[in-house]
Structures are given as structure tokens and as C-alpha cells.
Amino acid sequence: MREPRVPCVKEALLYEAYPNGVVKCGVCERRCEIPLNGRGFCGSRENINGRLHTLTYGDLSSISVNPIEKKPLFHYWPGSRALSAGSWGCSLKCVYCQNYSLSMVDADPNRCSYVSPESFVDLALRKGTAGLSFTFNEASSTLLEYMIDCFKIAKSRSLYCNLNTNAYMTLEALKRLRETGLDSLCVDIKGDEAFYRRFCNRANVEVVWRNAREAKNMDIHVEMVNLVIPDGNDSGACIEGIIYRVKEELGAQTPLHFTRFYPDYKAEEYGLGKVTPVETLEWAREKAREAGLDYVYIGNVPEHLGENTYCPDCGCLLIQRYVFSVLEYNITEENRCPNCGRKILIVGKYVR
């Protein structure tokens, strides 16, 4: 069998080839063992002639210019815009996924919509964005090789490099991304061990925490996002467990976002058919603040005070937001509170 000559089909990084023709993928912690002509769980990696190939190199399912606040990242280049893209497939395939039209679809090289790394970075510059963001589906498992090549070029042209992620990549994949330019992660922490086992295809939550810790150790900016789902991960024990681990393992300055859930995909089939009450999000935010976290937010509730950034010491309003827009920015040039002088966590500059 000849290897297909399609630009989005390329030999993969991080795999082992066995004498019997089976390959073992080392991109995500599922570490799929894939027979000849078979694919991994994500649907984007195939064993062709005993070598692992990515089928989604530069095959971008969606490209758009988004405010960085939409990720959500609130302490990283505030006010800036990022050229955002995704592909096909996912390493978790959660039953309630709100991007299921991308994440649940296997790669198909015959309909490849190829954008070269050079063209993608050029587009980011032409659009006047401050950086790149890979999002929508799980790019760590489906676009690893492409991201590495894009990040190398982006860094040479002074653009930032962001990944929105379920953080289920191997440590080797995370290190490769960091070495080539990754400087921020928006990590989706979905719940506790039981939640991951039941609703995220038996994934191991400890992988997510490990990667968040390692990212911090690599000096990558990390913000954690918990989509609060009624009857799924909204128990006091689950939420307080997340709060405790963010503080103890990642540090009190790590931003934590609690966001409102709207049922999608197979949510109702699995008993996850309710919209999150705002009161649940407010309770979670208050618990996190009582625990000593400095920056805690409420998302998907427009005009809520929980969208804003306040000084952890004096309570001064520092950044006022409306959905994804910055309405007011009061932090000094030295990234300090103008009222009490407290140093505020901000990576990059405010883009007005």
C-alpha cells in the first residue's frame, strides 16, 4: 500500500513501531496501540505501512479571529485578539461536548482543507492579531505536529502561542510544544475521577492535574476552567476538590473560571440536561475566594460581576468586562493596583 500524497497526511511524531506492524502512539495518554490500517481513539492518527501518520496536518476545520478573553484567558495579553483554529477529532470525546460537530468527526484526507504553517502565521499578521490559538476541538492530539511548526514561525515573528486544551497529552508532547513556543494554556478541568470515568470515556483526571503542574513548572501561563454541569460535577465535594487542588498544586494566583453549562450533544441521554443555575456558580466563586484564590471568575453569564477582575487585597475594580470585551482597564503600567499597589498577575501587555 502506498502512502497517500495529500498535504494533511504526514508521518507523526512520538510513536513506537513494533515488528508485527503495530504502532503505539505517544501523543496522548491513551497511548493507543494501532494495528495496520487502523486509527487511534482520536480518529486523526492512522497506521500506514507500519508507521504512524497524522491525517490532520494543516487540515483546519475552523478559522476565526477571537478575543483572547473568549478562551477564556483573563490574565494573558488582555484586550488582544488571536487567530484561532481547530481540526477534527478529540482524545476524550465527552458525551456533552459543545463542539461535537468537530470533535466527534474522524479525519478524512479526501476533504482536506489545507493551510500551510507559513500561510497560517501570515494570516495572523495580516489580520492584526497578537498571536495564535488552537482551540475548538483537541489540538494537542490532532494537530501536534502542525502546532509545533506554526509555533516556531510565530515566535520568530513575535506572536504569542496559546492552546485551549483538555490537557490529556503526554509529557513528551507538552515538552515539544513548550520548546517550540507554547506560552499559555487554558486547561479544562472537567470534574473529579468519577466524572472523567463516566462522561469522558474513562479518562484519568490525574493526567490533567499532572500536566497543569508541569506546565506551571515550565513557566507556561495557565488558567483553569471548570464547566459546572448540574447532576454531573456540581456537588460541593467535587467543586471544593477542584478549588483545593488549584490552590495547593498550582498556586493561589492561578485564575479559576467557573462557567455556565448549556446541554448539548448527548447530555440529556446521560442525565445532564439542565442549565447551570447562576447561584451554583456564585457559590463556587465564593468558596474559591474564601479558600484564598486570588482570581476567580464566572463565565457564560453576561454582565455578572464575576466577569471582572478585582484587586485581591483592596477589592478595587481592575478590569471591567462584558462577555469577551474589556470595557475598563485600571491596572498600572507596572501591573499594579492603582489603589493599594498590589502586584497583579498579567502576562503580556494590555492591547487597547
N, C-alpha and C positions, 0 to 999 in steps of 0.2 A: 504493500500500500504506500503510495507516495504522500508526502506531507503536502497539505493544501497551500497554494501560494496566494494567500489572502493577507492583507496588511495587519489585520487584527489577530491573526494566528501566529504565535511566536513561542519559541521554546521558553519554558518557565524557569524562574529562579527557585531555589530552595526545594529540592526534591531528591530522593534516593531512587536509584534504578536497581531492581533485583534481577538475578539471572533468569528467572522464569517469565520475565516480561512485565511483571507488576511494578508499579512505581508508588512511592509513598510521598505524599505532598507535605511540605513543611511550612506552608504559608499560614494556616490557621491551626488552632489546637484540636480540631477534629482529626488532623493528620490522616486523611483518607488514604487507604491502600487501594489503588485503582488498577483494575485489570486492563489488558489490551482493548482499545476502543471504548473503554468505559470513562465515565466522568466522576468527579468528586461531588460531594454533597452540595457545594455552591452552584453547580451547573455551569461553571465557567472555565473549568480545567479538565483537559482530556488527555488520556494516554494514547499517543500516536506512535506506533512502531517502538514501543518501549521507552519513550521519552515523554515527559510531561510538558504539555503546551497550555498556555493561556489562550483562550478564544476571544478575549475581550480587550486586547491591547489597542487602546485608542478608539474602541467602539463605544461611543458616548451616546447614551440613551436620552440624555437631557443636558442642556447647557443654558445657564441663565446668570445674570448679574444680580447678586443679592447683598443686602446689608449684612455685615458680619454679625449684627445682633440677631439675625434670623436663625443662626445655628443652634442654640443661642450661645454667643460669646459676648460677655458684657465688660470684660476687663482686658480686652485684646484689640488694639487698634480701633477704639470706639469711633463710630461715625463713618468708618470706611466701607467700601464695597469689595466683594470678592467675585471673581469669575468662578462659578460653581458648576460642577458636573458630576454625573454618575454613569453607571453602566447597567449590567444585568446580573441578577443573582445575589446570593447572600449566604453567609456562613451560619446564620441562626434560623432564619425563616420563621419568625414569631407569628403565632396564629392571629394576632390582632394588628398586624403591620399596616401602617397607614400609607406606605409606598409600595404596596403589594404588586402593583402593575409593573414595577421594575424588579423588585427583589425576588419575586416568585417565578420569574421568567428565565429559563435557561438561555445561555448564549446561542446565537445562530449566525455563524460566519457568513452565510449566504445573504444576510440582510445587514451586513456590517456597515455602520456609518462612521467611517474612519476619519479621525482628526490627528495629525501628527503632533508630537510634543512641541515642536517648534511653532506650529500654527496655533496651538492652544495658548502658549505663552504670548505669542504676538497678539492674539485676540484680547487677552487680558490687558495688555498695554494699550491697544487701540481703544478699548472701552474705558480706559482711565481708572481701572481698578487698582487696589493696593496689593492684591495677592490672589492666590489660588485656593479653592476649597473643593475637596472631593467629598461628596455627600449623596443624598437621595437613596442609593442602595448601599451595600457594604463594600466600599472601595478597597479596604485592606485585603480582602480575599479575592476580589475580582479585577482590580486594577493595580496591583502592587508594582509590577514591572513598569507600567506606564507612569505611575506616580513618581517612581524613582527618577525616571528620565525627565519628567516635567519639572520636578523639584530642582534638579541640577541646573537646568536652564534658568528657572525662576530666580534662584539665589544669585546667579551671575548677573541678573538684571534687577536686583534689589526689590523683589516681590516676596511677600510672606507666603508661607505654605501651611495650610490647615487641613485637618482631616476630621470629619464627623464620623464617629465610629462606635460599634458595639464592643470594641477592644478585645476581640477574640483571636487576634493574631498571635503567632508565635513570637518569642522574644527576639529571635533572629530577624524576623520580618520588621519588627519595631526598630531594631538597631539599624537595619538597612535604610529605613525611611529617615531616621534621625541623621544618619551620616550624610545623606544626600539633601537635607534641607528642611525636613519636617520641624516646625517650631511651635505648633499648637494642636491640642486635641480637645474636641468636645465629646466626652465619653458618656454614653447612655448606660446608666446603671439601672437595670430593669426591675430588680427586686432581690429577694433572698434566694437561697438554694432551691427551695421547693418551687418557687415561681419559675426559675430557669428550667428546672426539670420538667415541669408540666406544660409550660406555654412556649418554651424556646428550644424545643427538640432536644431535651435532655442535656443542654449545655451546662458547663461548670462555672458557676459565678466566681470562683476563686481565680480563674484566669483573668477576669475583668479587673478585679482588685489588684492582682499582681502587676498587670500591665499599666494600670494607673500609677501605682507606686514607682515602677521602673521609669515611666515617662517623667515623673517628677524628678527622679534621680538623674535623668539625662538633661535636666533643665528645659524640658518642654513645658509650655504653659498648658495647664489642664483645668477644665471646668467640667463639673459633673451634672448630669441631667437625669432626673427621675420622673418619668411619665407615670402619674399616680392613677391607678386603674381600680375602680370600685370592685370589690369581691375578688381582686387578684393580688395586689401588692399594697393595699391601703390600710392594713392593720397597723396598730400602734407599734407592735413589735418589729414589723418589717421596716417601717419608716424610721423609727428610732435606731434600729440597727444600722441603717444607711448613714444616718447623721453621725453616729458614734464612729463608724469606720472612716468617714471622710475626715473627721477631726483628728482621730488618732493615727491614721495611716497616711493621710495626705496633707494635713495641717489645717489650722483654723482659718487661714486666708484663702483656701481653695473655694472658689464660688460653687454654690449648690443651687440648682434650679429645680423647683417642683412645678410640673406643667400639667395642664388640664387635658384629660383624655376624652376623645370622641370615638365611639365604637366604629370599627372598620374591619374589612376582610372577614375572617371567621370568628370575630369576637363574640357575637351572640351565641354561636354554636357552643362555645366554651364557657358560657356563663358570664361573659364580660360585656354585657350590653348596656351599661349605664354610663352617663356622662359624669365626670368627677364633680361633686359639689364644691363650690368655692370655699366653703367652711373647712373642708378637709385640707385644702391647700394652705389655708391660713393657719390651721392648727399645726401643720407640718413646719411651716416657716417659723412660727413662734417657738416650737420645740427646738429647732435648729439654732435659733438665736439664743435661747436660754442655755443651750449646750455650749455656747461660746464660738459658734461660727460667725465670721465677720461679714460675709456677703451671701445672703440668702434671697432667692427670688421666686416669684410666682409668674408662670407663663401661660399663654393662651387665655388670659383674662384681661382684655384691653381696658386701659385706664385704671387698673388696680395699682395701689401704692407700691405693691410688691414688684412692680416693673422697675422701680427706681433704685439708685444706689445712694446709700446714706453713710455718713461717717460712722464707723463702729464705736468711736469714743464719745463724740458730742451729738450725734444724730443729725448733723447738718445735711441738707439735700445737696448731693454732689452731682448726680446725673439724673435728669428727668427724662423719661422715655414715654413714647406712645407706640405700642406694638413694637415695630422694628426701627423707629425713628428716634434720634436724640433731639429732644426739644431744648434742653438746657444743660450746659456743661460748666461746672463751677470749680473743678479741680485746678490747682495752680500748675504753672509750667514745670515745677519741680515735683509734680504728682503728690501734692499735699492738700489736706483740707484747708480751705481758706479761713475757717473759723478757729480751729484749735491747733493746726499744724501737723496733724497726724499724717504719717506716710500712707498713701493709698496704693493698693496694687493696681497698676496699669502697665501693660506691655505694649510698646509702641506709642505712637502719639495720637492725639485726637485729630481726626480728619474732619475739618469743618465744611 
